[in-house]
Amino acid sequence: MSHSAEGMIGQKIRQFREKADLSQEQVAKRLGMNRVSYTQLEQGNRNVMADELVKIAKVFNTTPDVLLGVREENEIEVNLEEKPKFKKKEIRINVPQKNEEKFKQVLLYLLSKVGFQPNVGEAVLYKLLYFIDFDYYEKYEEQLMGCTYIKNHYGPTPVEFKKIVDRMMENKEIRKENVEYFGHIQKKYLPLKEADLHLLTGRELQHIDMVIARLGHMKAIEISAYSHGDIPWIATPDGKPIDYEAVFYRQTPYTVRRYSEESTVAGQNAADRIHFSVSPGRWKAFTEALDRPAQAKPRLKKLFSESSVLEK
């Protein structure tokens, strides 16, 4: 058995087939291919195409990322009627707030970082933009670009991408190249100008860099399969817009927000307010003391040594 990526995928496929007690002929028929082609897949003698991986996953009632070894096999249950991991704010923007200028600057920055990498074509860009947008929303409950992403066969697709990119090409901001990559034509976009970093905050740039570090090395088939394991994608019907709110139901390894730490901090803050509840009069005396000259500040020690500072 080959130890290449194709060999490992082939081994997974064979394990699933044997577990399902199916013959190679039966699986090949369900996939719409001849047995020889299917046997080559199991033996790792040819590349598995993204659409083939999706079909195989459906035959075995699993997900592409499990076949790729990105995630362990388990049963995924999505119930958006359950409460999310934390109490969300009362007021929230529930529809994407599109920001074309922000999209352009993010894309230019992204292309300057990974556009020249051989693995990064249009398909990889789609998924990187998706995770930049959805991860940012999960972490900060704010839109970054606010693009609309549709669930399609190969993963999330930004609806606004083509129209904005066409305008950017007309304005000589980026250029498109069709290059051969592993025997297939890959659409690449390369920057012709630098991003205006004044339009991106430090927090946004750091966030983009973190997504690139986590996913920027993946090939199209890998990041496509990975995106198929994300709860927002799983919970969305085919061809429909992916709901940003679904990020609050994410599981490991997709979640980027430390909910347990937030709960601990929130609980500690509440405890602090309970155990150190200063009366209005005492708080006024405290703030007045802070404003006095330095020689008067030893009075603060006396002020807080009095038992009446803490409300019982």
ZATI-351144 format. One record per residue (C-alpha): residue number from 1; chain; x, y, z. Coordinates in pm, 1 decimal. Example, Ala and Ser with C-alpha at 12.3 -4.5 7.8 and 13.67 -1.06 7.14 Angstrom:
// ZATI-351144
(1, "A", (1230.0, -450.0, 780.0))
(2, "A", (1367.0, -106.0, 714.0))
END
This chain:
// ZATI-351144
(1, "A", (0.0, 0.0, 0.0))
(2, "A", (135.7, 342.5, -92.6))
(3, "A", (221.8, 579.2, 191.9))
(4, "A", (140.1, 883.5, -22.4))
(5, "A", (-167.8, 1098.3, 39.5))
(6, "A", (-348.0, 905.0, -234.1))
(7, "A", (-243.4, 575.8, -73.7))
(8, "A", (-376.2, 678.5, 266.8))
(9, "A", (-705.0, 793.0, 116.0))
(10, "A", (-728.8, 467.6, -78.0))
(11, "A", (-674.0, 269.7, 241.0))
(12, "A", (-953.7, 463.3, 413.5))
(13, "A", (-1188.3, 397.8, 121.3))
(14, "A", (-1108.7, 27.2, 129.6))
(15, "A", (-1170.7, 14.4, 506.4))
(16, "A", (-1510.4, 177.9, 463.7))
(17, "A", (-1600.6, -56.2, 175.9))
(18, "A", (-1508.4, -365.2, 374.8))
(19, "A", (-1693.9, -235.7, 679.3))
(20, "A", (-2002.7, -192.2, 461.1))
(21, "A", (-1953.7, -545.3, 320.8))
(22, "A", (-1956.8, -420.4, -38.4))
(23, "A", (-1756.9, -542.2, -336.6))
(24, "A", (-1542.9, -313.4, -550.4))
(25, "A", (-1787.8, -369.8, -834.6))
(26, "A", (-2082.8, -256.7, -620.6))
(27, "A", (-1911.8, 61.6, -502.8))
(28, "A", (-1785.4, 143.5, -852.3))
(29, "A", (-2139.3, 110.3, -986.1))
(30, "A", (-2274.6, 347.8, -721.6))
(31, "A", (-2002.5, 596.5, -810.0))
(32, "A", (-2072.2, 572.1, -1181.7))
(33, "A", (-1725.2, 444.9, -1276.7))
(34, "A", (-1577.2, 115.6, -1392.9))
(35, "A", (-1418.4, -126.3, -1146.2))
(36, "A", (-1065.5, -71.1, -1280.8))
(37, "A", (-1082.6, 303.8, -1210.6))
(38, "A", (-1220.9, 237.8, -864.2))
(39, "A", (-949.9, -20.2, -790.1))
(40, "A", (-686.8, 239.4, -881.5))
(41, "A", (-837.5, 468.3, -617.2))
(42, "A", (-818.0, 203.4, -345.4))
(43, "A", (-460.1, 118.9, -440.6))
(44, "A", (-357.4, 486.4, -441.0))
(45, "A", (-248.7, 468.4, -804.3))
(46, "A", (-426.8, 786.9, -911.9))
(47, "A", (-537.9, 1117.7, -762.8))
(48, "A", (-883.7, 1139.2, -608.9))
(49, "A", (-1078.3, 1431.7, -753.0))
(50, "A", (-1279.6, 1654.2, -519.1))
(51, "A", (-1613.4, 1553.1, -673.5))
(52, "A", (-1517.0, 1184.8, -645.9))
(53, "A", (-1426.9, 1227.7, -280.3))
(54, "A", (-1767.1, 1382.8, -209.1))
(55, "A", (-1947.3, 1098.5, -390.4))
(56, "A", (-1745.6, 833.0, -205.6))
(57, "A", (-1820.5, 998.8, 127.9))
(58, "A", (-2193.9, 992.3, 48.8))
(59, "A", (-2181.0, 623.1, -45.1))
(60, "A", (-2029.1, 538.0, 293.6))
(61, "A", (-2238.8, 789.7, 487.5))
(62, "A", (-1935.8, 985.5, 608.4))
(63, "A", (-1764.7, 1314.9, 524.5))
(64, "A", (-1470.2, 1391.8, 293.0))
(65, "A", (-1253.0, 1517.6, 577.8))
(66, "A", (-1281.8, 1177.0, 748.7))
(67, "A", (-1162.3, 1006.7, 429.7))
(68, "A", (-872.3, 1252.6, 416.2))
(69, "A", (-781.4, 1176.0, 776.1))
(70, "A", (-840.2, 1538.3, 881.4))
(71, "A", (-1096.8, 1429.1, 1137.7))
(72, "A", (-1173.4, 1102.7, 1313.2))
(73, "A", (-1484.3, 912.0, 1215.2))
(74, "A", (-1778.6, 1000.4, 1434.9))
(75, "A", (-2145.0, 1073.6, 1405.8))
(76, "A", (-2221.9, 1438.0, 1341.7))
(77, "A", (-2545.5, 1563.2, 1482.2))
(78, "A", (-2653.0, 1918.6, 1419.8))
(79, "A", (-2945.5, 2053.2, 1617.2))
(80, "A", (-2980.8, 2427.2, 1585.1))
(81, "A", (-3269.9, 2417.4, 1830.2))
(82, "A", (-3020.3, 2357.0, 2110.0))
(83, "A", (-2878.8, 2653.7, 2295.6))
(84, "A", (-2539.8, 2778.7, 2174.3))
(85, "A", (-2231.7, 2768.5, 2392.7))
(86, "A", (-2278.7, 3114.8, 2538.6))
(87, "A", (-2542.9, 3378.5, 2571.4))
(88, "A", (-2525.5, 3602.6, 2269.2))
(89, "A", (-2584.8, 3974.0, 2273.4))
(90, "A", (-2943.2, 4094.4, 2256.4))
(91, "A", (-2880.3, 4292.4, 1938.7))
(92, "A", (-2696.5, 4129.9, 1650.1))
(93, "A", (-2665.5, 4183.3, 1279.3))
(94, "A", (-2815.5, 3866.8, 1133.9))
(95, "A", (-2747.5, 3930.3, 765.7))
(96, "A", (-2406.4, 3978.2, 606.9))
(97, "A", (-2311.9, 4345.7, 593.1))
(98, "A", (-2121.5, 4353.3, 268.1))
(99, "A", (-1818.6, 4580.7, 252.0))
(100, "A", (-1676.3, 4578.2, -98.7))
(101, "A", (-1378.3, 4799.4, -20.1))
(102, "A", (-1286.1, 4583.9, 278.1))
(103, "A", (-1321.0, 4272.4, 58.9))
(104, "A", (-1080.7, 4420.5, -197.5))
(105, "A", (-817.6, 4503.4, 63.0))
(106, "A", (-848.6, 4162.5, 229.7))
(107, "A", (-814.1, 3990.3, -107.8))
(108, "A", (-509.4, 4198.4, -203.6))
(109, "A", (-347.8, 4125.0, 132.3))
(110, "A", (-433.5, 3756.3, 104.1))
(111, "A", (-290.6, 3734.2, -248.7))
(112, "A", (28.8, 3911.8, -141.1))
(113, "A", (74.8, 3641.4, 123.9))
(114, "A", (-27.2, 3321.6, -56.4))
(115, "A", (-125.1, 3409.8, -413.9))
(116, "A", (207.0, 3291.7, -555.8))
(117, "A", (196.3, 2956.7, -375.2))
(118, "A", (136.7, 2674.8, -626.4))
(119, "A", (-149.1, 2525.1, -418.6))
(120, "A", (-352.0, 2847.7, -406.4))
(121, "A", (-599.4, 2885.0, -690.3))
(122, "A", (-957.1, 3006.0, -701.0))
(123, "A", (-1094.2, 2708.4, -505.2))
(124, "A", (-851.1, 2758.2, -215.5))
(125, "A", (-916.2, 3133.7, -214.9))
(126, "A", (-1291.3, 3070.8, -176.6))
(127, "A", (-1235.7, 2862.4, 136.0))
(128, "A", (-976.7, 3098.1, 286.7))
(129, "A", (-1217.4, 3391.0, 245.6))
(130, "A", (-1495.1, 3182.9, 401.7))
(131, "A", (-1290.9, 3096.2, 710.0))
(132, "A", (-1163.6, 3453.8, 740.4))
(133, "A", (-1522.1, 3581.9, 745.6))
(134, "A", (-1682.2, 3311.4, 959.1))
(135, "A", (-1395.4, 3276.2, 1209.2))
(136, "A", (-1391.6, 3652.7, 1261.6))
(137, "A", (-1766.3, 3652.9, 1323.9))
(138, "A", (-1735.7, 3374.6, 1577.7))
(139, "A", (-1452.5, 3546.0, 1766.7))
(140, "A", (-1577.8, 3903.9, 1766.9))
(141, "A", (-1949.4, 3888.6, 1675.5))
(142, "A", (-1878.3, 4144.2, 1403.6))
(143, "A", (-1859.9, 4125.9, 1025.8))
(144, "A", (-1522.5, 4160.1, 857.5))
(145, "A", (-1612.0, 4149.0, 486.6))
(146, "A", (-1964.3, 4016.2, 534.2))
(147, "A", (-1975.7, 3820.8, 207.6))
(148, "A", (-2260.5, 3584.1, 126.3))
(149, "A", (-2139.1, 3224.4, 94.6))
(150, "A", (-2342.0, 2957.5, -83.9))
(151, "A", (-2315.7, 2588.5, -1.5))
(152, "A", (-2218.1, 2412.3, -321.5))
(153, "A", (-2070.5, 2077.8, -418.5))
(154, "A", (-1710.6, 2179.3, -349.3))
(155, "A", (-1764.9, 2386.2, -36.3))
(156, "A", (-1853.3, 2748.0, 49.8))
(157, "A", (-1849.7, 2989.2, -245.4))
(158, "A", (-1854.2, 3370.2, -203.4))
(159, "A", (-2135.4, 3506.3, -419.6))
(160, "A", (-1977.0, 3850.1, -460.3))
(161, "A", (-1634.7, 3719.5, -564.9))
(162, "A", (-1670.8, 3719.2, -944.4))
(163, "A", (-1829.7, 4063.3, -978.2))
(164, "A", (-1577.9, 4235.4, -749.5))
(165, "A", (-1279.7, 4052.0, -895.5))
(166, "A", (-1387.2, 4139.6, -1250.8))
(167, "A", (-1388.1, 4507.9, -1153.7))
(168, "A", (-1049.2, 4471.5, -987.9))
(169, "A", (-907.2, 4317.9, -1306.5))
(170, "A", (-1052.1, 4602.9, -1513.0))
(171, "A", (-884.7, 4849.2, -1276.5))
(172, "A", (-549.4, 4665.2, -1305.8))
(173, "A", (-548.3, 4576.5, -935.8))
(174, "A", (-513.8, 4201.6, -991.6))
(175, "A", (-462.0, 3966.4, -1284.3))
(176, "A", (-583.8, 3616.1, -1355.0))
(177, "A", (-375.1, 3330.3, -1490.1))
(178, "A", (-472.5, 2979.8, -1595.4))
(179, "A", (-193.1, 2741.8, -1499.9))
(180, "A", (-156.2, 2365.4, -1498.1))
(181, "A", (-148.7, 2209.4, -1153.6))
(182, "A", (-133.9, 1830.6, -1112.1))
(183, "A", (-279.6, 1778.4, -1457.6))
(184, "A", (-566.9, 2025.4, -1413.1))
(185, "A", (-618.6, 2388.1, -1511.4))
(186, "A", (-603.0, 2610.2, -1204.2))
(187, "A", (-733.3, 2967.9, -1194.3))
(188, "A", (-484.6, 3187.2, -1012.9))
(189, "A", (-521.9, 3550.7, -909.6))
(190, "A", (-211.3, 3761.1, -852.9))
(191, "A", (-189.4, 4112.9, -704.2))
(192, "A", (-80.6, 4409.8, -915.3))
(193, "A", (-87.7, 4653.5, -622.7))
(194, "A", (-42.5, 4641.5, -248.6))
(195, "A", (-334.1, 4636.9, -7.9))
(196, "A", (-417.1, 4964.6, 164.9))
(197, "A", (-339.1, 4856.5, 519.2))
(198, "A", (-492.9, 5176.3, 655.4))
(199, "A", (-830.7, 5022.7, 574.6))
(200, "A", (-759.2, 4710.6, 781.9))
(201, "A", (-719.0, 4716.7, 1159.3))
(202, "A", (-435.7, 4543.2, 1341.2))
(203, "A", (-685.8, 4294.0, 1478.8))
(204, "A", (-813.4, 4214.6, 1128.7))
(205, "A", (-463.1, 4167.0, 988.0))
(206, "A", (-367.2, 3940.1, 1277.1))
(207, "A", (-683.3, 3738.5, 1222.2))
(208, "A", (-613.2, 3695.3, 849.9))
(209, "A", (-255.5, 3587.4, 924.1))
(210, "A", (-384.7, 3323.6, 1168.6))
(211, "A", (-621.4, 3176.4, 908.1))
(212, "A", (-338.5, 3168.4, 652.5))
(213, "A", (-106.6, 2994.8, 899.6))
(214, "A", (-371.6, 2733.5, 975.2))
(215, "A", (-507.0, 2662.1, 627.4))
(216, "A", (-290.6, 2833.9, 365.3))
(217, "A", (-79.3, 2524.0, 299.2))
(218, "A", (-376.8, 2305.6, 200.2))
(219, "A", (-446.4, 2196.1, -154.9))
(220, "A", (-792.4, 2249.2, -304.7))
(221, "A", (-911.9, 1895.6, -232.3))
(222, "A", (-790.6, 1916.8, 129.2))
(223, "A", (-940.1, 2253.2, 221.0))
(224, "A", (-1263.3, 2165.4, 38.8))
(225, "A", (-1296.7, 1847.8, 242.6))
(226, "A", (-1207.2, 2036.8, 559.9))
(227, "A", (-1478.9, 2295.8, 494.5))
(228, "A", (-1734.1, 2014.4, 462.8))
(229, "A", (-1684.1, 1934.3, 830.6))
(230, "A", (-1771.6, 2285.6, 951.3))
(231, "A", (-2110.0, 2308.4, 1123.8))
(232, "A", (-2233.2, 2613.4, 923.6))
(233, "A", (-2172.2, 2420.6, 600.3))
(234, "A", (-2322.3, 2095.8, 734.5))
(235, "A", (-2636.6, 2271.3, 861.4))
(236, "A", (-2708.6, 2445.6, 528.7))
(237, "A", (-2916.9, 2292.4, 245.3))
(238, "A", (-2740.8, 2262.3, -91.8))
(239, "A", (-2739.8, 2583.2, -290.9))
(240, "A", (-2851.7, 2801.4, 0.6))
(241, "A", (-2667.0, 3086.6, 177.8))
(242, "A", (-2468.9, 2974.7, 482.2))
(243, "A", (-2590.8, 3135.3, 803.9))
(244, "A", (-2322.8, 3318.9, 1002.2))
(245, "A", (-2508.6, 3244.1, 1325.9))
(246, "A", (-2426.8, 2874.2, 1291.7))
(247, "A", (-2064.3, 2942.8, 1392.8))
(248, "A", (-2179.1, 2943.0, 1755.9))
(249, "A", (-2253.8, 2570.0, 1728.9))
(250, "A", (-1908.3, 2477.3, 1601.0))
(251, "A", (-1707.1, 2192.6, 1746.3))
(252, "A", (-1335.1, 2115.1, 1762.1))
(253, "A", (-1126.9, 2163.7, 1548.0))
(254, "A", (-1332.0, 2436.6, 1381.0))
(255, "A", (-1422.3, 2659.6, 1671.8))
(256, "A", (-1183.9, 2952.6, 1720.7))
(257, "A", (-1341.7, 3093.3, 2036.0))
(258, "A", (-1252.8, 2978.5, 2388.0))
(259, "A", (-1598.1, 2954.9, 2538.4))
(260, "A", (-1490.5, 2782.1, 2861.1))
(261, "A", (-1241.9, 3057.9, 2939.0))
(262, "A", (-1506.7, 3322.0, 2872.4))
(263, "A", (-1743.0, 3150.4, 3112.7))
(264, "A", (-1470.9, 3132.2, 3378.7))
(265, "A", (-1378.3, 3498.4, 3337.7))
(266, "A", (-1742.8, 3605.1, 3334.9))
(267, "A", (-1806.5, 3402.3, 3648.7))
(268, "A", (-1502.2, 3547.7, 3822.6))
(269, "A", (-1606.3, 3901.2, 3728.9))
(270, "A", (-1950.3, 3836.9, 3871.5))
(271, "A", (-1794.3, 3696.2, 4189.2))
(272, "A", (-1571.1, 4001.3, 4217.9))
(273, "A", (-1871.1, 4228.2, 4193.8))
(274, "A", (-2047.2, 4030.8, 4468.0))
(275, "A", (-1753.4, 4021.0, 4709.6))
(276, "A", (-1634.0, 4373.5, 4646.3))
(277, "A", (-1951.8, 4576.4, 4628.1))
(278, "A", (-1866.9, 4932.1, 4729.1))
(279, "A", (-2145.2, 5162.1, 4846.2))
(280, "A", (-2198.2, 5486.4, 4647.7))
(281, "A", (-2067.3, 5693.6, 4936.9))
(282, "A", (-1751.5, 5492.0, 4975.6))
(283, "A", (-1689.3, 5488.1, 4599.4))
(284, "A", (-1717.2, 5867.8, 4591.4))
(285, "A", (-1469.0, 5896.3, 4879.7))
(286, "A", (-1233.4, 5658.0, 4697.5))
(287, "A", (-1236.7, 5849.9, 4369.5))
(288, "A", (-1195.2, 6181.4, 4549.9))
(289, "A", (-892.7, 6042.6, 4733.5))
(290, "A", (-735.7, 5934.5, 4404.8))
(291, "A", (-758.3, 6292.2, 4278.1))
(292, "A", (-581.0, 6439.0, 4580.2))
(293, "A", (-207.8, 6518.7, 4593.8))
(294, "A", (29.1, 6228.4, 4653.3))
(295, "A", (83.5, 6308.2, 5020.3))
(296, "A", (-288.1, 6258.7, 5089.2))
(297, "A", (-308.3, 5912.3, 4928.4))
(298, "A", (-207.8, 5712.4, 5238.4))
(299, "A", (-566.1, 5779.4, 5339.2))
(300, "A", (-666.1, 5517.8, 5083.4))
(301, "A", (-518.9, 5249.6, 5307.6))
(302, "A", (-729.8, 5367.6, 5597.2))
(303, "A", (-1037.5, 5399.9, 5375.1))
(304, "A", (-1021.0, 5035.3, 5264.4))
(305, "A", (-920.6, 4900.0, 5601.1))
(306, "A", (-1255.3, 5007.8, 5742.1))
(307, "A", (-1495.5, 4715.1, 5761.5))
(308, "A", (-1781.7, 4923.9, 5629.0))
(309, "A", (-1621.7, 4938.3, 5282.8))
(310, "A", (-1756.3, 4597.0, 5193.7))
(311, "A", (-2129.2, 4553.7, 5191.6))
(312, "A", (-2238.9, 4252.5, 5386.0))
END
